Structures are given as C-alpha cells and as structure tokens.
C-alpha cells in the first residue's frame, strides 16, 4: 500500500536530517517523475514511497535502506 506521509517525513529526517530533507523535497528535481520535485510529486498524488526510492537512488543511499 501507499506509504503514509508521516512515515515518509520520518524516514527523510532520519536519513538526511530535517533541514537537508526539507531542502531536497523542494529543490531536487526527479526526472522519473516528469521533472517535478518530490514535494510537487507528492502534492500531485504520487505515493511517497516512490519519491523516497528515487531520492535514495539519486543521493546514493544504500539500497538496503530503501
């Protein structure tokens, strides 16, 4: 099922730190999501789990943590 936004936010903050996570969501463009940022994609109804996976990939998070 879809990841809850609160779970997504907790994962982001734990992995990247709150400040960096917040910046990544609004500044980093995800080509796989039509050139939207993570925040735009989530606002458009994309499952936060998909945004999480793409951000982890782009920022070299070990796959075991996705």
PyMOL CGO cylinders between C-alpha atoms (Angstrom):
from pymol import cmd
from pymol.cgo import CYLINDER

trace = [
    CYLINDER, 0.00, 0.00, 0.00, 0.87, 3.64, -0.05, 0.3, 1, 1, 1, 1, 1, 1,
    CYLINDER, 0.87, 3.64, -0.05, 3.35, 5.00, 2.45, 0.3, 1, 1, 1, 1, 1, 1,
    CYLINDER, 3.35, 5.00, 2.45, 1.88, 7.45, 4.93, 0.3, 1, 1, 1, 1, 1, 1,
    CYLINDER, 1.88, 7.45, 4.93, 3.25, 10.98, 4.65, 0.3, 1, 1, 1, 1, 1, 1,
    CYLINDER, 3.25, 10.98, 4.65, 4.22, 10.97, 8.33, 0.3, 1, 1, 1, 1, 1, 1,
    CYLINDER, 4.22, 10.97, 8.33, 6.30, 7.80, 7.77, 0.3, 1, 1, 1, 1, 1, 1,
    CYLINDER, 6.30, 7.80, 7.77, 7.91, 9.37, 4.71, 0.3, 1, 1, 1, 1, 1, 1,
    CYLINDER, 7.91, 9.37, 4.71, 8.80, 12.53, 6.63, 0.3, 1, 1, 1, 1, 1, 1,
    CYLINDER, 8.80, 12.53, 6.63, 10.29, 10.48, 9.47, 0.3, 1, 1, 1, 1, 1, 1,
    CYLINDER, 10.29, 10.48, 9.47, 12.41, 8.43, 7.03, 0.3, 1, 1, 1, 1, 1, 1,
    CYLINDER, 12.41, 8.43, 7.03, 13.61, 11.57, 5.26, 0.3, 1, 1, 1, 1, 1, 1,
    CYLINDER, 13.61, 11.57, 5.26, 14.52, 13.34, 8.50, 0.3, 1, 1, 1, 1, 1, 1,
    CYLINDER, 14.52, 13.34, 8.50, 16.30, 10.28, 9.89, 0.3, 1, 1, 1, 1, 1, 1,
    CYLINDER, 16.30, 10.28, 9.89, 18.27, 9.63, 6.70, 0.3, 1, 1, 1, 1, 1, 1,
    CYLINDER, 18.27, 9.63, 6.70, 19.18, 13.17, 5.69, 0.3, 1, 1, 1, 1, 1, 1,
    CYLINDER, 19.18, 13.17, 5.69, 18.46, 15.45, 8.67, 0.3, 1, 1, 1, 1, 1, 1,
    CYLINDER, 18.46, 15.45, 8.67, 15.43, 17.71, 8.85, 0.3, 1, 1, 1, 1, 1, 1,
    CYLINDER, 15.43, 17.71, 8.85, 17.00, 20.74, 7.12, 0.3, 1, 1, 1, 1, 1, 1,
    CYLINDER, 17.00, 20.74, 7.12, 18.51, 18.79, 4.25, 0.3, 1, 1, 1, 1, 1, 1,
    CYLINDER, 18.51, 18.79, 4.25, 15.37, 16.67, 3.82, 0.3, 1, 1, 1, 1, 1, 1,
    CYLINDER, 15.37, 16.67, 3.82, 13.18, 19.77, 3.59, 0.3, 1, 1, 1, 1, 1, 1,
    CYLINDER, 13.18, 19.77, 3.59, 15.52, 21.32, 1.02, 0.3, 1, 1, 1, 1, 1, 1,
    CYLINDER, 15.52, 21.32, 1.02, 15.72, 18.13, -1.06, 0.3, 1, 1, 1, 1, 1, 1,
    CYLINDER, 15.72, 18.13, -1.06, 11.95, 17.92, -1.30, 0.3, 1, 1, 1, 1, 1, 1,
    CYLINDER, 11.95, 17.92, -1.30, 11.56, 21.38, -2.80, 0.3, 1, 1, 1, 1, 1, 1,
    CYLINDER, 11.56, 21.38, -2.80, 14.87, 21.79, -4.68, 0.3, 1, 1, 1, 1, 1, 1,
    CYLINDER, 14.87, 21.79, -4.68, 15.81, 18.41, -6.16, 0.3, 1, 1, 1, 1, 1, 1,
    CYLINDER, 15.81, 18.41, -6.16, 14.13, 17.63, -9.49, 0.3, 1, 1, 1, 1, 1, 1,
    CYLINDER, 14.13, 17.63, -9.49, 13.24, 13.98, -10.14, 0.3, 1, 1, 1, 1, 1, 1,
    CYLINDER, 13.24, 13.98, -10.14, 13.35, 13.27, -13.90, 0.3, 1, 1, 1, 1, 1, 1,
    CYLINDER, 13.35, 13.27, -13.90, 11.48, 9.97, -13.41, 0.3, 1, 1, 1, 1, 1, 1,
    CYLINDER, 11.48, 9.97, -13.41, 8.52, 11.96, -12.08, 0.3, 1, 1, 1, 1, 1, 1,
    CYLINDER, 8.52, 11.96, -12.08, 8.24, 14.30, -15.03, 0.3, 1, 1, 1, 1, 1, 1,
    CYLINDER, 8.24, 14.30, -15.03, 10.80, 16.81, -13.79, 0.3, 1, 1, 1, 1, 1, 1,
    CYLINDER, 10.80, 16.81, -13.79, 8.87, 17.55, -10.62, 0.3, 1, 1, 1, 1, 1, 1,
    CYLINDER, 8.87, 17.55, -10.62, 10.37, 17.93, -7.19, 0.3, 1, 1, 1, 1, 1, 1,
    CYLINDER, 10.37, 17.93, -7.19, 9.47, 15.42, -4.51, 0.3, 1, 1, 1, 1, 1, 1,
    CYLINDER, 9.47, 15.42, -4.51, 7.11, 17.92, -2.91, 0.3, 1, 1, 1, 1, 1, 1,
    CYLINDER, 7.11, 17.92, -2.91, 5.35, 18.60, -6.22, 0.3, 1, 1, 1, 1, 1, 1,
    CYLINDER, 5.35, 18.60, -6.22, 5.00, 14.89, -6.96, 0.3, 1, 1, 1, 1, 1, 1,
    CYLINDER, 5.00, 14.89, -6.96, 3.51, 14.15, -3.53, 0.3, 1, 1, 1, 1, 1, 1,
    CYLINDER, 3.51, 14.15, -3.53, 1.13, 17.10, -3.92, 0.3, 1, 1, 1, 1, 1, 1,
    CYLINDER, 1.13, 17.10, -3.92, 0.09, 15.59, -7.26, 0.3, 1, 1, 1, 1, 1, 1,
    CYLINDER, 0.09, 15.59, -7.26, -0.75, 12.26, -5.61, 0.3, 1, 1, 1, 1, 1, 1,
    CYLINDER, -0.75, 12.26, -5.61, 2.43, 10.23, -6.22, 0.3, 1, 1, 1, 1, 1, 1,
    CYLINDER, 2.43, 10.23, -6.22, 2.99, 7.62, -3.49, 0.3, 1, 1, 1, 1, 1, 1,
    CYLINDER, 2.99, 7.62, -3.49, 5.62, 8.98, -1.07, 0.3, 1, 1, 1, 1, 1, 1,
    CYLINDER, 5.62, 8.98, -1.07, 7.26, 5.53, -1.21, 0.3, 1, 1, 1, 1, 1, 1,
    CYLINDER, 7.26, 5.53, -1.21, 8.12, 6.16, -4.89, 0.3, 1, 1, 1, 1, 1, 1,
    CYLINDER, 8.12, 6.16, -4.89, 9.53, 9.60, -4.06, 0.3, 1, 1, 1, 1, 1, 1,
    CYLINDER, 9.53, 9.60, -4.06, 11.56, 8.03, -1.24, 0.3, 1, 1, 1, 1, 1, 1,
    CYLINDER, 11.56, 8.03, -1.24, 13.05, 5.40, -3.57, 0.3, 1, 1, 1, 1, 1, 1,
    CYLINDER, 13.05, 5.40, -3.57, 14.00, 7.95, -6.19, 0.3, 1, 1, 1, 1, 1, 1,
    CYLINDER, 14.00, 7.95, -6.19, 15.59, 10.31, -3.68, 0.3, 1, 1, 1, 1, 1, 1,
    CYLINDER, 15.59, 10.31, -3.68, 17.54, 7.42, -2.14, 0.3, 1, 1, 1, 1, 1, 1,
    CYLINDER, 17.54, 7.42, -2.14, 18.78, 6.42, -5.58, 0.3, 1, 1, 1, 1, 1, 1,
    CYLINDER, 18.78, 6.42, -5.58, 19.81, 9.95, -6.52, 0.3, 1, 1, 1, 1, 1, 1,
    CYLINDER, 19.81, 9.95, -6.52, 21.61, 10.55, -3.22, 0.3, 1, 1, 1, 1, 1, 1,
    CYLINDER, 21.61, 10.55, -3.22, 23.40, 7.17, -3.08, 0.3, 1, 1, 1, 1, 1, 1,
    CYLINDER, 23.40, 7.17, -3.08, 21.59, 5.75, -0.07, 0.3, 1, 1, 1, 1, 1, 1,
    CYLINDER, 21.59, 5.75, -0.07, 22.41, 2.02, 0.22, 0.3, 1, 1, 1, 1, 1, 1,
    CYLINDER, 22.41, 2.02, 0.22, 19.62, 0.02, -1.42, 0.3, 1, 1, 1, 1, 1, 1,
    CYLINDER, 19.62, 0.02, -1.42, 19.03, -1.97, 1.80, 0.3, 1, 1, 1, 1, 1, 1,
    CYLINDER, 19.03, -1.97, 1.80, 17.70, 1.26, 3.38, 0.3, 1, 1, 1, 1, 1, 1,
    CYLINDER, 17.70, 1.26, 3.38, 15.12, 1.96, 0.67, 0.3, 1, 1, 1, 1, 1, 1,
]
cmd.load_cgo(trace, "trace")
